[in-house]
Amino acid sequence: MKGKTKNIIVGTGFLAVAAAVTAGISYVITTTLVQEALDRNEPEVMKKAKTRITGTFKETPEYAKALEAAKELEAREHERVEIEGRDGTKLVGHWFNRSSCERIIIAMHGWRSTWSWDFGAVADFLFENNCSVLFAEQRGQGESGGGYMGFGMTERYDCADWAEWANRKSGSSLPIYLIGVSMGATTVLMASGLELPENVHGIIADCGFTSAKAIWKHVCEDNMHLSYAVRQKVIDDLCSQKIQYRADEYSTLTALQSNTRPVLFIHGSDDTFVPVTMTYDNYKACLAPKELLIVPGAEHGLSYFIEQEKYESTVKEFWRKYDGYKPAVQTKSESDNESDNV
C-alpha cells in the first residue's frame, strides 16, 4: 500500500511539473507571438517562421515587380515630411506633389512593410491621374517613432492627423481619399470612425482585417495551428501593456457603424493571411455608400498585380463618383473621445 501511495505521489508530482513546463512553454510562445505582432524589433526566431504567417510571396513573379517598383518610387524626387502625432510620436511621410492636382491621397502601408513596397506598383497610376500623394510611414516602423505597432487602433489617429496636415499643406478645397493596404486598410477603416476633415471624400481599403483579435486568432489557429483561446488573456494583458488597448477593444466594424464616407473595399479571393470573409464583414457593417471589388485568384495584397486594368477602372470610377461628394456631418464619436488619452 505504501508503495502504491508513493507511486501516486510521484506520478502526481510528475504531472504537476509537466503541466508547469507546458504552461511555461505556452507563455514563452505567446509572448513571442505578441512581440512579433507589435514590437518594432522583430524576434529572431520569428523571422524563420514568417512564411507560415504571411505566405510565400517571395516565390511569386510579382515579388520581383514589387521590388523594382519600390526602388523606383523611393528614387523619385519628393519631400520628406515630419509631424508629431497627438501622443507626441514622431511621424514621417513622403509627399509627392502634382502641379495639376485633382485630389489628395493619404496612403497607409501594412504590417512590417514599407510605404514604397506596398505602393510602388500603384504609384504611377496615382500620379498619372493627377493625385498628390502622402505616403505615410506607420508608427513603430521605418523612420517613424514609437516602439510598437497598434494594428490600426493607434494608427487611426495618425491617419486623421495626416489628413489635417494635408489641408494645412495644400488648403482644404481638394478632395482627400484615405487608402490602405492590409493593416493600412484596417487603419483607414478604423479612422473612418473619427471626426475627419470635411473634405475627406472617401476610403479605399485593400485586404483589411476587422480587428487585432480577429487576425491574431486566424493566424494562430489557421496558419500556425495553435490555440488562441488558451493564449487570449496573456495576449490581451501584453497588448494592454504595450499599446494601452486590448486586442478586441476596437474594430473596423465599430468604426464603420458611424462612418459617413463612401468606401471601396478590395480583396483577393485567395488571400490566406487576411481571409476575404473579413472584407465581406466590413462591407456588411458599412452604412455609408460602398462598393466591393473581389479579385479571383489574388493572394494577399496582390489584387493590383492580378487584375490591374479592373483595379484601375474601379478606382477611377470611384473618384469620378465621389470627388464632388459632400459627406454628412460626422459628430464627435465615442472613439474620438479616446484620443484625449492617446
C-alpha positions as CSV (number, residue, x, y, z in Angstrom):
1,M,0.0,0.0,0.0
2,K,2.8,2.3,0.9
3,G,4.4,1.6,-2.5
4,K,1.2,2.5,-4.3
5,T,0.8,5.7,-2.3
6,K,4.4,6.6,-3.1
7,N,3.8,5.9,-6.8
8,I,0.7,8.1,-6.8
9,I,2.6,11.0,-5.2
10,V,5.5,10.7,-7.6
11,G,3.0,10.5,-10.5
12,T,1.1,13.5,-9.3
13,G,4.3,15.4,-8.9
14,F,5.4,14.5,-12.4
15,L,2.1,15.7,-13.9
16,A,2.3,18.9,-11.9
17,V,5.9,19.5,-13.2
18,A,4.8,18.6,-16.8
19,A,1.9,21.0,-16.6
20,A,4.1,23.8,-15.3
21,V,6.6,23.2,-18.1
22,T,3.8,23.1,-20.7
23,A,2.4,26.3,-19.3
24,G,5.8,27.9,-19.3
25,I,6.4,26.9,-22.9
26,S,3.0,28.2,-23.9
27,Y,3.7,31.5,-22.2
28,V,7.0,31.9,-24.0
29,I,5.4,31.1,-27.3
30,T,2.6,33.6,-26.6
31,T,4.9,36.4,-25.6
32,T,7.0,35.8,-28.8
33,L,3.9,35.9,-30.9
34,V,2.8,39.3,-29.4
35,Q,6.4,40.6,-29.9
36,E,6.1,39.6,-33.5
37,A,2.8,41.3,-33.8
38,L,3.5,44.6,-32.0
39,D,7.2,45.2,-31.3
40,R,9.3,47.3,-33.7
41,N,12.2,44.9,-33.3
42,E,11.2,41.5,-34.6
43,P,12.1,38.4,-32.6
44,E,14.9,36.5,-34.4
45,V,13.1,33.2,-34.1
46,M,10.0,34.5,-35.9
47,K,12.0,35.6,-39.0
48,K,12.4,32.0,-39.9
49,A,8.7,31.2,-39.4
50,K,7.4,34.3,-41.3
51,T,6.1,32.3,-44.3
52,R,3.8,30.4,-42.0
53,I,2.1,33.7,-41.1
54,T,2.3,35.8,-44.3
55,G,2.6,33.2,-47.1
56,T,5.3,32.7,-49.8
57,F,5.1,36.0,-51.7
58,K,8.9,35.9,-52.4
59,E,8.4,32.8,-54.5
60,T,6.0,34.6,-56.9
61,P,6.8,36.6,-60.1
62,E,5.0,39.6,-58.6
63,Y,7.8,39.8,-55.9
64,A,10.4,41.0,-58.4
65,K,8.0,43.5,-59.9
66,A,7.1,44.9,-56.5
67,L,10.8,45.1,-55.5
68,E,11.7,47.1,-58.7
69,A,8.7,49.4,-58.3
70,A,9.6,50.1,-54.7
71,K,13.1,51.2,-55.7
72,E,11.8,53.4,-58.4
73,L,9.4,55.1,-56.1
74,E,12.0,55.8,-53.5
75,A,14.3,57.3,-56.1
76,R,11.6,59.8,-57.3
77,E,12.0,63.4,-56.3
78,H,9.8,64.2,-53.3
79,E,9.6,65.9,-50.0
80,R,10.3,64.0,-46.7
81,V,8.0,65.5,-44.0
82,E,7.5,65.1,-40.3
83,I,4.6,65.7,-38.0
84,E,4.0,65.0,-34.3
85,G,1.2,62.6,-33.5
86,R,-1.3,63.6,-30.9
87,D,0.6,61.4,-28.3
88,G,3.9,63.1,-29.2
89,T,5.2,60.3,-31.5
90,K,7.3,61.4,-34.5
91,L,5.6,60.5,-37.8
92,V,7.4,60.5,-41.1
93,G,5.8,60.8,-44.5
94,H,6.8,61.2,-48.2
95,W,5.0,63.9,-50.1
96,F,4.7,63.8,-53.9
97,N,3.0,67.0,-55.1
98,R,1.4,67.3,-58.5
99,S,1.1,70.7,-60.0
100,S,-2.2,69.8,-61.7
101,C,-3.6,68.1,-58.7
102,E,-7.3,67.0,-58.6
103,R,-7.3,65.1,-55.3
104,I,-5.0,64.2,-52.4
105,I,-4.2,60.6,-51.3
106,I,-3.2,59.7,-47.8
107,A,-1.6,56.2,-48.2
108,M,-1.1,53.9,-45.2
109,H,1.1,50.8,-45.7
110,G,0.8,47.4,-43.9
111,W,2.3,45.4,-41.1
112,R,6.1,45.0,-41.2
113,S,6.1,46.6,-44.6
114,T,7.1,50.0,-46.1
115,W,5.5,52.8,-48.0
116,S,7.4,52.1,-51.2
117,W,6.9,48.4,-51.1
118,D,3.1,48.5,-50.7
119,F,2.5,51.4,-53.1
120,G,5.4,51.2,-55.6
121,A,3.4,49.3,-58.2
122,V,0.3,51.6,-58.0
123,A,2.2,54.9,-57.6
124,D,2.4,55.7,-61.4
125,F,-1.4,55.1,-61.7
126,L,-1.9,57.6,-58.9
127,F,0.4,60.2,-60.3
128,E,-0.9,59.9,-63.9
129,N,-4.4,60.6,-62.6
130,N,-3.3,63.9,-61.0
131,C,-3.2,62.8,-57.4
132,S,-0.8,64.4,-54.9
133,V,0.1,61.6,-52.5
134,L,1.3,61.5,-48.9
135,F,2.8,58.0,-48.3
136,A,2.9,57.7,-44.5
137,E,5.4,55.6,-42.6
138,Q,3.3,53.8,-39.9
139,R,4.3,54.2,-36.3
140,G,6.6,51.5,-34.9
141,Q,8.0,51.0,-38.4
142,G,10.6,52.7,-40.7
143,E,11.6,56.2,-39.8
144,S,8.5,57.0,-37.7
145,G,8.8,56.8,-34.0
146,G,7.3,54.5,-31.5
147,G,8.3,51.1,-30.3
148,Y,5.1,49.3,-31.2
149,M,2.6,48.8,-34.0
150,G,-1.1,49.2,-33.0
151,F,-2.9,47.1,-35.7
152,G,-4.9,50.2,-36.6
153,M,-6.1,51.1,-33.1
154,T,-3.3,53.6,-32.5
155,E,-2.6,54.4,-36.2
156,R,-6.1,55.6,-36.9
157,Y,-5.3,58.8,-35.1
158,D,-2.1,59.2,-37.1
159,C,-4.2,58.9,-40.3
160,A,-6.5,61.6,-39.2
161,D,-3.5,63.8,-38.3
162,W,-2.0,63.3,-41.8
163,A,-5.3,64.4,-43.3
164,E,-5.2,67.6,-41.2
165,W,-1.6,68.1,-42.3
166,A,-2.6,67.7,-46.0
167,N,-5.1,70.5,-45.6
168,R,-2.5,72.8,-44.0
169,K,-0.1,71.9,-46.8
170,S,-2.5,72.3,-49.8
171,G,-5.6,74.0,-48.5
172,S,-9.0,72.3,-47.9
173,S,-10.6,72.7,-51.3
174,L,-9.4,69.4,-52.8
175,P,-11.0,66.0,-52.0
176,I,-8.9,63.7,-49.8
177,Y,-9.0,59.9,-50.1
178,L,-7.6,57.6,-47.4
179,I,-6.1,54.5,-49.0
180,G,-4.6,51.5,-47.2
181,V,-3.3,48.0,-47.8
182,S,-3.5,45.2,-45.2
183,M,-3.0,46.7,-41.8
184,G,-3.0,50.1,-43.6
185,A,-6.5,49.2,-44.9
186,T,-7.6,48.5,-41.3
187,T,-6.1,51.8,-40.2
188,V,-8.1,53.9,-42.7
189,L,-11.3,51.9,-41.9
190,M,-10.8,52.5,-38.2
191,A,-10.0,56.2,-38.9
192,S,-13.5,56.4,-40.5
193,G,-15.0,56.3,-37.0
194,L,-13.2,59.6,-36.1
195,E,-14.2,63.2,-36.8
196,L,-12.3,63.6,-40.0
197,P,-11.8,66.8,-42.1
198,E,-14.9,67.6,-44.1
199,N,-13.0,67.2,-47.4
200,V,-12.2,63.6,-46.8
201,H,-14.5,62.2,-49.6
202,G,-13.8,58.5,-49.5
203,I,-11.8,55.5,-48.3
204,I,-10.2,52.7,-50.4
205,A,-9.4,49.6,-48.3
206,D,-7.4,46.8,-49.9
207,C,-7.4,43.5,-47.9
208,G,-8.0,44.9,-44.5
209,F,-8.8,42.8,-41.4
210,T,-11.6,43.6,-38.9
211,S,-9.7,43.7,-35.6
212,A,-6.4,42.7,-34.0
213,K,-8.2,39.9,-32.2
214,A,-9.7,38.5,-35.4
215,I,-6.5,38.5,-37.4
216,W,-4.4,37.1,-34.5
217,K,-7.0,34.3,-33.9
218,H,-6.9,33.5,-37.6
219,V,-3.1,33.4,-37.8
220,C,-2.8,31.4,-34.6
221,E,-5.4,28.8,-35.4
222,D,-5.3,28.5,-39.2
223,N,-1.7,29.4,-40.1
224,M,0.2,28.2,-37.1
225,H,-2.2,25.6,-35.7
226,L,-2.1,27.0,-32.1
227,S,-5.0,27.5,-29.8
228,Y,-5.9,31.2,-29.5
229,A,-8.3,30.7,-26.6
230,V,-5.7,29.4,-24.2
231,R,-3.5,32.4,-25.0
232,Q,-6.1,35.2,-25.1
233,K,-5.7,36.5,-21.6
234,V,-1.9,36.7,-21.9
235,I,-2.3,38.3,-25.3
236,D,-4.7,40.9,-24.0
237,D,-2.5,41.7,-21.0
238,L,0.6,42.2,-23.1
239,C,-1.3,44.2,-25.7
240,S,-2.7,46.5,-23.0
241,Q,0.8,47.0,-21.5
242,K,2.3,47.8,-24.9
243,I,-0.3,49.9,-26.7
244,Q,-3.0,50.5,-24.0
245,Y,-5.6,48.6,-26.0
246,R,-6.8,45.0,-25.7
247,A,-6.8,43.1,-28.9
248,D,-10.6,43.3,-29.1
249,E,-11.0,46.8,-27.9
250,Y,-11.7,48.5,-31.2
251,S,-12.6,47.2,-34.7
252,T,-13.4,48.3,-38.2
253,L,-16.9,47.0,-37.7
254,T,-17.4,49.5,-34.9
255,A,-15.9,52.4,-36.9
256,L,-18.0,51.7,-40.0
257,Q,-21.2,52.0,-38.0
258,S,-20.6,55.7,-37.6
259,N,-18.7,56.3,-40.9
260,T,-20.3,58.7,-43.4
261,R,-17.6,58.4,-46.2
262,P,-18.0,56.2,-49.2
263,V,-15.8,53.1,-49.1
264,L,-14.4,50.9,-51.8
265,F,-13.5,47.5,-50.4
266,I,-10.9,45.4,-52.4
267,H,-9.7,41.9,-51.6
268,G,-8.2,38.9,-53.3
269,S,-10.2,35.7,-53.2
270,D,-7.2,33.5,-52.4
271,D,-5.8,35.5,-49.5
272,T,-4.7,33.2,-46.7
273,F,-3.2,35.9,-44.5
274,V,-6.3,38.1,-44.2
275,P,-9.3,35.9,-45.2
276,V,-11.6,37.6,-47.7
277,T,-14.5,36.9,-45.3
278,M,-13.2,39.9,-43.2
279,T,-13.8,42.2,-46.1
280,Y,-17.3,40.8,-46.6
281,D,-17.9,41.5,-42.9
282,N,-16.6,45.1,-43.3
283,Y,-18.8,45.6,-46.3
284,K,-21.9,44.4,-44.4
285,A,-21.1,46.7,-41.5
286,C,-20.6,49.8,-43.6
287,L,-23.7,52.1,-43.6
288,A,-22.2,54.7,-45.9
289,P,-22.2,54.4,-49.8
290,K,-20.0,51.3,-50.5
291,E,-18.6,49.3,-53.4
292,L,-16.9,45.9,-53.5
293,L,-14.1,44.5,-55.8
294,I,-13.1,40.9,-55.2
295,V,-10.3,39.7,-57.4
296,P,-10.4,36.0,-58.2
297,G,-7.1,34.2,-57.7
298,A,-5.3,37.1,-56.0
299,E,-3.4,36.3,-52.8
300,H,-2.7,38.9,-50.0
301,G,-2.1,42.4,-51.3
302,L,-1.7,41.2,-55.0
303,S,-5.1,42.3,-56.4
304,Y,-3.4,45.1,-58.4
305,F,-0.9,42.7,-59.9
306,I,-3.6,40.2,-60.9
307,E,-6.3,42.5,-62.2
308,Q,-4.5,45.8,-62.9
309,E,-7.0,47.1,-65.5
310,K,-10.0,46.2,-63.5
311,Y,-8.5,47.6,-60.3
312,E,-7.6,50.9,-62.0
313,S,-11.0,51.3,-63.8
314,T,-12.8,50.6,-60.5
315,V,-10.8,53.2,-58.6
316,K,-11.2,55.8,-61.3
317,E,-14.9,55.3,-61.3
318,F,-14.9,55.7,-57.5
319,W,-13.1,59.0,-57.8
320,R,-15.5,60.1,-60.6
321,K,-18.5,59.5,-58.4
322,Y,-17.2,61.0,-55.2
323,D,-14.7,63.8,-56.0
324,G,-17.7,66.1,-55.7
325,Y,-19.3,64.2,-52.8
326,K,-20.3,66.1,-49.6
327,P,-20.2,63.6,-46.7
328,A,-22.8,64.1,-44.0
329,V,-21.5,66.0,-41.0
330,Q,-19.9,63.5,-38.7
331,T,-20.4,64.2,-35.0
332,K,-17.7,63.6,-32.4
333,S,-17.9,59.9,-31.7
334,E,-17.0,57.9,-28.6
335,S,-13.8,56.8,-30.3
336,D,-12.8,60.5,-30.8
337,N,-13.1,61.0,-27.0
338,E,-10.4,58.3,-26.5
339,S,-7.9,60.4,-28.4
340,D,-7.6,62.7,-25.4
341,N,-5.8,59.9,-23.7
342,V,-3.7,58.8,-26.7
